Amino acid sequence: MIDAKRASVGADPRSRPSSHLEAGRPQAAAPPDHPVPPIADRASAIAPYLVLALCSLVLFRDGLFGGTVFYERDTFLFYAPLGRWYAEQLQGGSLPLWMPLIFGGYPLFADGEIGMLYPLNLLLLPLLPSDGWLTPMRALHLFLAGAFMHAFLRTLGAGRWGALVGGLVFAFGSFFITQIQHENLVRSAVWLPLILLCVERALRTDGWARQRYLVLGGLALAVAALGLHVQPIAMTLLALGLYTTYRVVVGPIAGRPWERVLLLVWAPGLVTAVGLGGAAVQLLPLFELGRTSYRGPGLIYDLATAWPLRWQNLPTVVFPYLFRLDDGRYITLWQQWETFLYVGMAPLGLGLLAVLFARRRIVPFFVLIGLFGLLVGLVEQSPLNVYRLLWGLPGFSSLRAPGRFAYLIVFAAAGLAAFGMDWLASRRRRSSLGAAAGLSILAGAGGLAWLVVAFRTRLLADPVRWNRLIDEEYVGTRHEYAWLEGSMVYEHLVAALDLADPKIALSVGLLAACGLLVMAWALWPRQGAAWATALVTLVAGDLLVFGYDFHPRAPLAELVRPAPVTSFLAEVAGHDTVGADFQPAPIGDAALWTSGRALADSALPALEPNRLMYADVPSLGGYSSLQSQRHFEYWSNADRQKDVLLDLGSVRHVIVADPPTDVALLAGTAYRPHHPIFNGAAANQTGQARFAIEPFRTVEVRVLGTLADGVHLEDGVAVAEVHLVGRDGARHTLTLRAGLDLAENSYERPYIRSVVRHFQPPVAATVPDIDQTGATVQVNLYRSSFAVDPLDVEQVEIRHVQPRGQTRIFGLGLVDPTGTVRSIFAADREKFRPVFRDGGLVVLENGAAFPRAYVVSEAIARRSRTEESALPRLALRPFDAARQVILEDGPFDGLRVVEQLSAWEVGLGGREHLSPGSAPPGPHPRVDDLATDHVRIDVPDGPGGYLVLADTYHRGWKARVDGAEAPVYLANFLFRAIGLPPGPHTVDFVFDPLSLRLGRAISLATLAFALLVALVPSAWSWGGRSRR
């Protein structure tokens, strides 16, 4: 028997704070036999935080000292470019509400993902390089995650060694590591332990001190909510409710017995109220913006349950690299960073010790919250589909990725590992129970090795059966990757499940090492400090190796380096056109974009959304999780058809592949299935399109097309004309007829077939389309061919000639005498002029682009959402974009407007065809961006009408005409407009949303309340002391 005086260092009573959660009645700690000097005591208290900081520095060393970052697509498409722009604004003394460079303008503050009001961003981003903030902030937040968890566990009574292990697991376990590229998610998630710490302190005190702690927890929640990612906040609120309920039920709680019932509601209620109230300045604008996105009405269940945890992928708990291919791809059923679970091998053993042996009232809570997170994350695979219940709650229906509930599982694993380590440290004498536990963990490692060998043997013994099982039970289940095949999974498992594989051997070895260290500690407790150090090193090393190897790494400068085409567009900013003699100036500060925006074709991976931001090039496109539904519909139509919607968006430059890469081939004619070259209607600028090419000797023309809304067309009636114009001016006209060359695109549908009035020619192919419900469907293409007299064609003109319905042409091929086909694409439109080529890309200057601001004479009112959307009216109904604007968001009191329905009946006064590319006549207003949130427009003298600004609409924009307020209308489906009286005017648009002002007032009131709670009792106490 070992004397108590020779107990291990890890069991020093000073290493564990007193806790109300110890088994049995709380007891005062016995004084140590050899008092620890205060300096040494303080050093030992600081040491765990230094270890956590060191681990964070080691993990992020490449980024901190070499500029290399862990990345995924969101890193270089969203957080790096938008964060750089935000940091530059802060360093310039501005807190921007509006981002002018994406989506034709976007309320980036309301979006919240950059965390513009997040306190650490406000404090540190002005001090860090605008292009170098990413890694320091990541390193800081993982340190904070570990530090907060350590402090929380110490408050619960864990010793320093146990709390350190818990902090390591929480900070460097799979959740924060796999999600590190989602900066906002990490910012919001690290604060949970601090919030629960404050609640725990509140439950241990009574009176006014309790309210102080609850308010402090609410302020921590407010900081997390300013992060801003909604899902960690939702999980934090669930954890808050579960923790408070558990603690109140299990006890002990300071105060009177009846207070328990009140605390069940009061404690989480006050924390939540202060937290959400303090962050209202961010949350209310976010709510307003979210309602305009596809998430606004809530997600359907199938979409909400994308990226769940799957039991088939839970082996990552012990073999984190099992599903990773040699090329870095993962064959998990869903995206790996959303559905991954790994907390280290030693923490699994330590957690088992806590469950079996640690007599702490708090241990069952960690078990319960871990099981809760697993049940939610597994969705329908769990015995009880808890996620479906949550999906019905307000707010939860707008969230996706239930696999992120791994957050609570990792949190639980951290707590259990901490108390398992703490139980081990409390063994002051040689412990046969501890030795048996270590031996069990060692046996578990042996069992794990046996399972690897046995399973691989079975895979090799019957490949046919296992391939079938994998096809049925793995690939046959709902999953994300279209390229995933059963044979691929089988072959990879056979290769990976091998004890000779270093990564498999590492997992087995780590668990075995944990068992050996537990046995050693139990048998030789005098060396407790050495065993504790070894176990901490084992945990840290395991998690850091995992964290360093999970994401790809690259220099940030390379990830966000502008492509040559992007640099070119930045250089031509401010020039109305680009002539052959244009000499680009050196890239400097972003110039005011007076010549319009750019739009990269959606089929260009090298210019994915937001990549134009690398050189501050404004774009009609963009990427954000809260893109408005209106913008998506407008952008997708403009991108698909390159017609009047592109022009109205003030898109001066279009970047496309040269030649197109996403083509299909039919009868030698190339076409883009998602991109018709013509989608025209009568009395609209889309009804006529001209294409200019180099002279091409033509003896045959092949057309691939279809009809929409043409069921009324009689068989044989002329629908559209194709005019061929030769180099010598000679013209040849081809007529496309219903029932012979074209037919209704959804002819087979019963409700169409019953009313259609023309025959159906043979279907040549199908192309994707979107039906009225938003679902993707396949529609018909029809092929026709026309022989023509030899003609050197240099211009092709397509016209829709019927007053109703639309003609859609996807492919048009000119055939020469040798059979060579010259296919026409949207890039051949006459309005486009190539101005730059590089690496298979071409920049087209759009000569038909409208100016950013212009004046029209007539407005059409869409008074109700029950009327047909303005979008088809712009492109497929009678509408003259050069002199009309469609207004929404009335009332329209005092305006002379044409009612939408009557305007459709009247049409455009017999003008069946409008010239394509007809912009309003000049002179045009001058636009100056005085700030990101302030646009000034000088309108020249004129007869008045309606000023249209081709910047994205938001109800937060206010307008003043010569200092007098004027209503701002939603114009042309996406943009802004105001009414103008005759004469010259100065118009100011200022972004000042009501949601921000209201949220600011609530946040200030909440902070005032928090200050009152903090100061008033102190003032009373001070006054009492003075009187005494």
Secondary structure by P-SEA (a helix, b strand, c coil): cccccccccccccccccccccccccccccccccccccaaaaaaaaaaaaaaaaaaaaaaaccccccccccccccccccaaaaaaaaaaaaaaccccccccccccccccccccccccccccccccccccccccaaaaaaaaaaaaaaaaaaaaaaaacccaaaaaaaaaaaaccaaaaaaccaaaaaaaccaaaaaaaaaaaaaacccaaaaaaaaaaaaaaaaaaacccaaaaaaaaaaaaaaaaaaaaacccccccccccccccaaaaaaaaaaaaaacccaaaaaaaaaaccccccccccccccccccccccccccccccccccccccccccccccbbbbccaaaaaaaaaaaccccccaaaaaaaaaaaaaaaaaccccccaaaaaaaaccccccccccccaaaaaaaaaaaaaaaaaaaaaacccccaaaaaaaaaaaaaaaaaaaaaaaaaaaaaacaaaaaaaaaacccccccccccccaaaaaaaaaaacccccaaaaaaaaaaaaaaaaaaaaaacccaaaaaaaaaaaaaaaaaaaaaacccccccccccccccaaaaaaaaaccccccccccccccccccccccccccccccccccccccccccccccccccccccccaaaaaaaaaaaacccaaaaaacccbbbbcccccccccccccccccccccccccccccccbbbbbcccccccbbbbbcccccccccccccccbbbbbbccccbbbbbbbbcccccccccccccccccccccccccccbbbbbbccccbbbbbbbbbbbbbbccccccbbbbbbcccbbbbbbcbbbbbcccccccccccccccccccccccccbbbbbccccccccccccbbbbccccccccccccccccccccccbbbbccccccccccccaaaaaaacccccccccccccccccbbbbbcccccbbbbbbccccccbbbbcccccccbbbbcccbbbbbccccccbbbbbbccccbbbbbbbbbaaaaaaaaaaaaaaaaaaaaacaaaaaaaaaaaac
